[in-house]
Each structure stands twice: as C-alpha cells, then as structure tokens.
C-alpha cells in the first residue's frame, strides 16, 4: 500500500551521529559524563527531523493508528530491524490497545516477549496471559507473564484461583496470589496450606511474607522452632516472621549445618588479606 510506513533503524542512525559527535568531542568529557550525556542526546534525537524519513522519530510513530503501530512492531521483528525505544514508548502510551493484545497470541518468542513487556500489567491483557501460561513451555516467557500478573494481582486473582484449583502452574499461581492487596480468605487459606504441606519451606514462607497477613505468625513460629530445619529455611522463616511484625529470639546453633558452613566459607576473606598492606615493588 502506498504511503505505508516501513521499519526505520532509528537507533542505527543515532549511533552514527553519536559516534561522530564523540569523535568531535574526544577528551572533552569523562566516561561518567558520557553516561549522563548520551541518554539526553537520544531524547533530543527523537525531536530531530530525519532527512529521507520526512519526520522526527517521535512523530514517525505518533502518526500511526494503533493497528499500524502494532503491525510496524511486528515488521521490525520479522525483518530483524532493531526495535527502537521511540516505537516502544509510543505503544506504551497507548494504554494496551486491542491490536497489541492480539499480538499476545503470536508464536514468535521474540515478538511475544516484546508484546508482554509492552502490554505490561493492563488487565486487558490478562486473559491472553493465562492462555500463554496454559500453552507455552518457555520458562522466560512464563516468568515475564508472571511478573505482569503479580503487578496486577487483584485483577488476576479469580483466574489464578481457578488455575490453582485445576492444578495448573501451581507455583506461579501462588506467587501471583501472594501479591494480592485485597484480603481474601481463599487466598490466605491456599497460601497457608501450601506452606504447611510443601517441602519448599523458604519459598512458601516468602509467599506468606509477601501477602502480609499476620495470622500466619503462629504457624511460622512453630516451624522455625523445629530442630530439623536447616540454616536456609531458618533465615527465610525469620525474615517472614519479622515481615509480619513478629519476632523469634531463641538462640540456635547452625555451626554443623552444611548450608551455614558453605555460606561462612564463601564470605570468608583469604587469611593473608591485609587491606592496609602496601603493595610490593
């Protein structure tokens, strides 16, 4: 179609201009100063009209409809053109348009990861997110989706509860449910039962800490007082207890615990280390 926008490597164009500018100003700034200057130059570049493009980078994407913008994102990935921040910022500012939600059904992992990051924690994307969790075996994509659902845990709660009851991605569902801000007996009961019955004490103690319901304190205090817990479990339990406003003060000896020994060895400085010793010539 005539007039249809094409992927433009704006970042490549910026890198060329930046390299030229750095050559012209060699020795003028320290490395630390360059780290502060470059992002400012990039933002300034967004408002500079590019010959041959007929628009500034910011304007180039602002002129697109939602559908055109998402189609352009897809084309960037398919043609291996670096996806510029100017495109991503414009899409993020659109409030998760329907065209972006539709992109969450894409099979291409690069495109899917981008779509998840751009859709963010918008509840409009949550149905698609749970579909992804049900279908994909890619751990990184699952983690990315889980992060967004955790950020909007209250909106995701009902679907997370349903998934949990069905035995689907139970650990991820616990992680999401633990971030709910609105109190719900169903969530509390599930988190507490998982802590009581699962062998991974540190992980499930952290879920109770994240949820923040102090009613879990007696159970946590009972478990931390057991003689069979190891040092890692003790540390996580103590953190969870303190996060919920409690305290555990009974002295414990973990000197023979293998995890304690390993951590102690890793944190130990070499015997001959002397920070005040002058270097030999």
C-alpha positions as CSV (number, residue, x, y, z in Angstrom):
1,X,0.0,0.0,0.0
2,X,1.4,3.4,-1.0
3,X,2.4,5.5,1.9
4,X,2.6,2.6,4.4
5,X,5.4,3.1,6.9
6,X,8.4,0.9,6.9
7,X,10.7,-0.1,9.7
8,X,13.4,2.5,10.1
9,X,16.6,1.8,12.0
10,X,16.4,5.0,14.1
11,X,18.8,3.6,16.7
12,X,21.4,2.8,14.0
13,X,21.1,6.4,12.7
14,X,21.5,7.7,16.2
15,X,24.6,5.5,16.8
16,X,26.2,7.0,13.6
17,X,25.5,10.6,14.8
18,X,26.7,9.7,18.3
19,X,30.0,8.2,17.1
20,X,30.6,11.4,15.0
21,X,29.8,13.6,18.0
22,X,32.1,11.7,20.3
23,X,35.0,11.9,17.8
24,X,34.5,15.7,17.5
25,X,34.4,16.0,21.3
26,X,37.1,13.5,22.2
27,X,38.7,14.2,25.6
28,X,36.1,16.8,26.4
29,X,34.1,14.5,28.8
30,X,34.9,11.8,31.2
31,X,33.4,8.3,30.8
32,X,30.9,9.0,33.6
33,X,29.9,12.3,32.0
34,X,29.2,10.5,28.7
35,X,26.9,8.1,30.6
36,X,24.8,11.1,31.6
37,X,25.0,12.9,28.3
38,X,24.1,10.0,25.9
39,X,20.5,9.5,27.2
40,X,19.9,13.3,26.8
41,X,21.2,13.2,23.3
42,X,19.0,10.3,22.5
43,X,15.9,12.1,23.8
44,X,16.9,15.2,21.7
45,X,17.4,12.9,18.7
46,X,13.7,12.0,19.0
47,X,12.7,15.5,18.0
48,X,15.1,16.0,15.1
49,X,13.6,15.7,11.6
50,X,15.4,13.0,9.7
51,X,16.2,13.6,6.0
52,X,14.7,10.8,3.9
53,X,12.2,9.9,6.5
54,X,10.3,13.2,6.5
55,X,9.6,13.2,10.2
56,X,11.2,13.1,13.6
57,X,11.5,9.6,15.2
58,X,8.8,10.6,17.7
59,X,6.5,12.0,15.1
60,X,7.0,9.0,12.8
61,X,5.3,6.7,15.3
62,X,2.9,9.2,16.7
63,X,1.2,9.5,13.3
64,X,0.3,5.8,13.3
65,X,-3.0,4.3,14.3
66,X,-2.9,1.6,16.9
67,X,-3.2,-1.1,14.3
68,X,-0.5,0.4,12.2
69,X,1.8,0.8,15.1
70,X,1.4,-2.9,16.2
71,X,1.8,-4.0,12.5
72,X,5.0,-2.0,12.4
73,X,6.3,-3.5,15.6
74,X,5.7,-7.0,14.0
75,X,7.5,-5.9,10.9
76,X,10.5,-4.7,12.8
77,X,10.9,-8.1,14.4
78,X,10.3,-10.1,11.3
79,X,12.9,-8.0,9.3
80,X,15.4,-8.1,12.1
81,X,15.5,-4.3,12.4
82,X,16.4,-3.1,16.0
83,X,13.1,-2.2,17.8
84,X,13.7,1.4,18.8
85,X,12.6,2.9,22.1
86,X,10.6,5.6,20.2
87,X,8.3,2.9,19.0
88,X,8.1,1.2,22.4
89,X,7.3,4.4,24.2
90,X,4.6,5.3,21.7
91,X,2.9,1.9,22.2
92,X,3.2,2.0,26.0
93,X,1.5,5.4,25.9
94,X,-1.5,4.0,24.0
95,X,-2.8,2.0,27.1
96,X,-2.5,-1.5,25.7
97,X,-4.6,-1.2,22.5
98,X,-6.6,-4.2,21.3
99,X,-4.1,-4.8,18.4
100,X,-1.3,-5.3,21.0
101,X,-3.5,-7.8,22.9
102,X,-4.0,-9.7,19.7
103,X,-0.2,-9.9,19.3
104,X,0.0,-11.9,22.5
105,X,-1.2,-15.0,20.6
106,X,1.9,-14.9,18.3
107,X,4.2,-17.9,18.2
108,X,7.4,-16.0,17.6
109,X,9.1,-15.8,21.1
110,X,10.9,-12.5,20.4
111,X,7.6,-10.9,19.4
112,X,5.7,-12.4,22.2
113,X,8.2,-11.3,24.8
114,X,8.1,-7.7,23.4
115,X,4.3,-7.8,23.4
116,X,4.2,-8.9,27.1
117,X,6.6,-6.2,28.1
118,X,4.6,-3.5,26.2
119,X,1.2,-4.7,27.4
120,X,2.5,-4.6,31.0
121,X,0.1,-5.1,33.8
122,X,-3.0,-3.9,31.9
123,X,-6.0,-6.2,32.9
124,X,-7.0,-6.1,29.2
125,X,-4.0,-8.5,28.5
126,X,-4.7,-10.9,31.4
127,X,-6.9,-13.4,29.5
128,X,-4.2,-13.7,26.9
129,X,-1.5,-14.0,29.7
130,X,-3.3,-17.0,31.2
131,X,-3.6,-18.5,27.7
132,X,0.1,-18.2,27.4
133,X,0.7,-19.8,30.7
134,X,-1.5,-22.7,29.7
135,X,0.3,-23.3,26.4
136,X,3.9,-22.2,26.4
137,X,6.8,-24.3,27.8
138,X,9.3,-21.3,27.6
139,X,10.4,-20.5,31.2
140,X,11.5,-16.9,30.3
141,X,8.1,-16.1,28.8
142,X,6.3,-17.6,31.7
143,X,8.4,-15.5,34.1
144,X,7.7,-12.3,32.1
145,X,4.0,-13.0,32.2
146,X,4.0,-13.9,35.9
147,X,5.7,-10.5,36.7
148,X,2.9,-8.6,34.9
149,X,0.2,-10.6,36.6
150,X,1.9,-10.1,40.0
151,X,1.8,-6.3,39.4
152,X,-2.0,-6.6,38.9
153,X,-2.6,-9.5,41.2
154,X,-6.0,-8.4,42.4
155,X,-7.3,-8.2,38.9
156,X,-5.8,-11.6,38.1
157,X,-7.0,-13.3,41.3
158,X,-10.1,-15.1,40.2
159,X,-8.3,-16.6,37.2
160,X,-5.2,-17.5,39.3
161,X,-7.5,-19.3,41.9
162,X,-9.2,-21.2,39.1
163,X,-5.8,-22.3,37.6
164,X,-4.6,-23.3,41.1
165,X,-7.7,-25.5,41.7
166,X,-7.2,-27.1,38.4
167,X,-3.6,-27.9,39.2
168,X,-2.1,-25.7,36.5
169,X,1.1,-23.8,37.1
170,X,0.5,-24.0,40.9
171,X,3.8,-22.4,42.0
172,X,3.3,-19.4,39.6
173,X,-0.3,-19.1,40.9
174,X,0.9,-19.0,44.5
175,X,3.4,-16.3,43.6
176,X,0.7,-14.2,41.9
177,X,-1.8,-14.7,44.7
178,X,0.7,-13.7,47.3
179,X,0.8,-10.2,45.8
180,X,-2.9,-9.6,46.2
181,X,-3.6,-6.4,48.3
182,X,-7.2,-7.0,48.9
183,X,-7.7,-9.6,51.8
184,X,-9.4,-12.8,50.7
185,X,-9.8,-15.9,52.9
186,X,-9.5,-18.2,49.9
187,X,-6.1,-16.7,49.1
188,X,-4.9,-16.8,52.7
189,X,-6.1,-20.4,53.1
190,X,-4.3,-21.6,50.0
191,X,-1.0,-19.9,50.9
192,X,-1.1,-21.2,54.4
193,X,-1.9,-24.8,53.2
194,X,0.9,-24.7,50.7
195,X,3.3,-23.7,53.4
196,X,2.1,-26.4,55.7
197,X,2.3,-29.2,53.1
198,X,5.0,-28.4,50.6
199,X,8.7,-29.3,51.3
200,X,10.0,-26.0,49.9
201,X,9.7,-24.1,53.2
202,X,11.7,-21.0,52.2
203,X,9.7,-20.3,49.0
204,X,6.3,-20.7,50.7
205,X,7.3,-18.7,53.7
206,X,8.2,-15.9,51.3
207,X,4.7,-16.0,49.9
208,X,3.2,-15.6,53.3
209,X,5.5,-12.7,54.0
210,X,4.5,-11.1,50.7
211,X,0.8,-11.5,51.4
212,X,1.2,-9.8,54.7
213,X,-1.4,-11.4,56.9
214,X,-0.2,-11.6,60.5
215,X,-2.5,-14.5,61.3
216,X,0.2,-16.8,59.7
217,X,2.7,-15.9,62.6
218,X,1.8,-18.8,64.9
219,X,2.4,-21.3,62.1
220,X,5.7,-19.7,61.1
221,X,6.9,-19.6,64.7
222,X,6.0,-23.3,65.2
223,X,8.0,-24.3,62.1
224,X,11.1,-22.1,62.8
225,X,11.3,-23.7,66.3
226,X,11.7,-27.2,64.9
227,X,15.2,-28.8,65.3
228,X,15.1,-30.3,61.8
229,X,15.1,-27.1,59.8
230,X,18.3,-26.1,58.0
231,X,20.0,-22.7,58.0
232,X,18.5,-21.5,54.7
233,X,15.0,-22.4,56.0
234,X,15.7,-20.7,59.3
235,X,16.8,-17.5,57.5
236,X,13.7,-17.3,55.3
237,X,11.4,-18.1,58.2
238,X,12.9,-15.4,60.4
239,X,12.5,-12.9,57.6
240,X,8.9,-13.8,57.1
241,X,8.2,-13.6,60.8
242,X,9.7,-10.2,61.0
243,X,8.0,-9.0,57.8
244,X,4.6,-9.9,59.5
245,X,5.6,-7.9,62.7
246,X,6.7,-10.9,64.8
247,X,10.0,-11.8,66.4
248,X,11.9,-15.0,67.0
249,X,14.7,-14.8,69.6
250,X,15.6,-18.3,70.7
251,X,19.3,-18.9,70.2
252,X,20.0,-21.5,67.5
253,X,23.3,-23.3,66.7
254,X,23.8,-24.0,63.0
255,X,27.6,-24.5,63.2
256,X,27.3,-28.1,61.9
257,X,24.7,-27.2,59.2
258,X,26.2,-27.7,55.7
259,X,24.4,-24.6,54.3
260,X,25.8,-22.5,57.1
261,X,29.3,-23.8,56.6
262,X,29.1,-23.2,52.8
263,X,27.9,-19.6,53.3
264,X,30.6,-19.0,56.0
265,X,33.3,-20.3,53.7
266,X,32.1,-18.1,50.8
267,X,32.1,-15.0,52.9
268,X,35.5,-15.6,54.5
269,X,38.4,-13.4,53.4
270,X,41.8,-15.0,52.5
271,X,43.9,-15.5,55.6
272,X,46.7,-13.3,54.1
273,X,44.4,-10.4,53.1
274,X,45.6,-7.1,54.6
275,X,43.9,-4.0,53.3
276,X,46.5,-1.8,54.9
277,X,49.4,-3.6,53.4
278,X,51.5,-1.6,51.0
279,X,51.9,-3.1,47.5
280,X,55.3,-4.7,46.9
281,X,57.5,-3.2,44.2
